[in-house]
Amino acid sequence: MDTPREQPEQTFDSYGDYRAALFAAIGNARQTLLIFDPDLRETGLESPQGIALLERLCAQSTRRDAVRILLHTTGWIERECPRLTRLLAHHSHCTCVRTVDPGARSWSQPFLIADERHVVTRFHQDLPRGKIGTDGAGGLALLATQFETFWMNGEASAVGTPLAL
């Protein structure tokens, strides 16, 4: 009987590879996404492909917290992301956007966790370098714990709220 082997971490060095890794993780997600990013600017989620992947996840997930997005600021989404804003409003029953507490704005490692199993992370918010992996070394659990802590202390955002109310 073969025992499942953990897949080795893969690295990337460009924003294009980062977006491809994010899209692959979202495409494989079945129930939940946790996303932390300063403003989502480099994620490509506003693109037609990003919107289609998020739409599919929201339509198939049975979770009320299918997509949770934690940001430093929502300004870029509000100004530059009409498709993403519409998607978040249309699926407000299973999506939520929050901003981190001002004291946590020094947190600078963007990441996405899909289905509590797969992670795509950049090493620093100002650089494209990062990695794709699973929870082999416990890094995913640490990121998830940080996310939950900042989520609880964060502020609800009007982004994705119907009529911004």
NORTA-V13230 format. One record per backbone hydrogen bond with DSSP energy under -0.5 kcal/mol. CO is the residue of the C=O (numbers start at 1). NH is the residue of the N-H. If there is no record, write none. Layout:
co:CO nh:NH
co:CO nh:NH
This chain:
co:10 nh:132
co:12 nh:130
co:14 nh:18
co:15 nh:19
co:16 nh:20
co:17 nh:21
co:18 nh:22
co:19 nh:23
co:20 nh:24
co:21 nh:25
co:22 nh:26
co:23 nh:27
co:24 nh:28
co:25 nh:29
co:32 nh:115
co:33 nh:68
co:34 nh:113
co:35 nh:70
co:36 nh:111
co:37 nh:72
co:38 nh:72
co:38 nh:73
co:40 nh:43
co:40 nh:44
co:44 nh:47
co:44 nh:50
co:47 nh:51
co:48 nh:52
co:49 nh:53
co:50 nh:54
co:51 nh:55
co:52 nh:56
co:53 nh:57
co:54 nh:58
co:55 nh:59
co:56 nh:60
co:57 nh:61
co:63 nh:66
co:66 nh:33
co:67 nh:96
co:68 nh:35
co:69 nh:98
co:70 nh:37
co:71 nh:100
co:74 nh:78
co:75 nh:79
co:76 nh:80
co:77 nh:81
co:81 nh:85
co:82 nh:86
co:83 nh:87
co:84 nh:88
co:85 nh:89
co:86 nh:90
co:87 nh:91
co:89 nh:92
co:91 nh:94
co:91 nh:95
co:94 nh:67
co:96 nh:69
co:97 nh:157
co:98 nh:71
co:99 nh:155
co:101 nh:104
co:102 nh:105
co:104 nh:107
co:108 nh:110
co:108 nh:125
co:110 nh:122
co:111 nh:36
co:112 nh:120
co:113 nh:34
co:113 nh:115
co:114 nh:117
co:114 nh:118
co:117 nh:135
co:118 nh:114
co:119 nh:133
co:120 nh:112
co:121 nh:131
co:124 nh:127
co:129 nh:123
co:129 nh:124
co:130 nh:12
co:131 nh:121
co:132 nh:10
co:133 nh:119
co:134 nh:136
co:135 nh:138
co:138 nh:142
co:139 nh:143
co:140 nh:144
co:141 nh:145
co:142 nh:146
co:143 nh:147
co:144 nh:148
co:145 nh:149
co:146 nh:150
co:147 nh:151
co:148 nh:152
co:149 nh:153
co:150 nh:154
co:151 nh:154
co:155 nh:99
co:158 nh:161
co:160 nh:162
co:161 nh:164
co:162 nh:165
